[in-house]
Amino acid sequence: MANTIYVLNGPNLNLLGTREPETYGHATLKDVEALCHGTATHYGLAADCRQSNREGELIDFIHEAGAKKAAGIIINAGGYSHTSIAIHDALIGVKLPAVEVHVTNVHAREPFRHHSFVARAAFATLAGFGIEGYRLAIAGLAHRIGAAAKA
């Protein structure tokens, strides 16, 4: 499992492509997952992509990643980023390197989006790159864990 990264997406990300496309773009969650699988493979890693609208299920995924000794976690906790101390605590508890991703630039949006509990548990945060942020997050995580790009 040490070559597997968990890519976790939180509430409403299942609506990518149809939810406010002027804000979130036209790419779908399926597009995100395909991008993540391809990028992970480029680094000799595997992406285990999951989405849930339920906070407890996201926490269970984080615990599973820890128990299976995953290489790390990429997480877009959606609205839970700004509210969930429990997700923060789960990320801290499993002691895996984590990168927070946001499709939009949350700092250019409503003030309530400017604070993230998840960011405090991650070694990096990417925001505003659209779904390309997932590719950048995987590249950063790969670098952090010493996984080199394959030719």
MOBELLIN-V13676 format. One record per run of one state. SS is the DSSP state (H for helix, E for strand, - for the rest). FROM is the first residue (numbers start at 1). TO is the last residue. If there is no record, write none. Layout:
# MOBELLIN-V13676
SS;FROM;TO
SS;FROM;TO
This chain:
# MOBELLIN-V13676
-;1;3
E;4;9
-;10;12
H;13;15
-;16;20
H;21;24
-;25;28
H;29;42
-;43;45
E;46;51
-;52;54
H;55;67
-;68;71
E;72;76
-;77;77
H;78;82
-;83;84
H;85;94
-;95;97
E;98;102
-;103;105
H;106;108
-;109;110
H;111;113
-;114;118
H;119;121
-;122;123
E;124;127
-;128;131
H;132;145
-;146;151
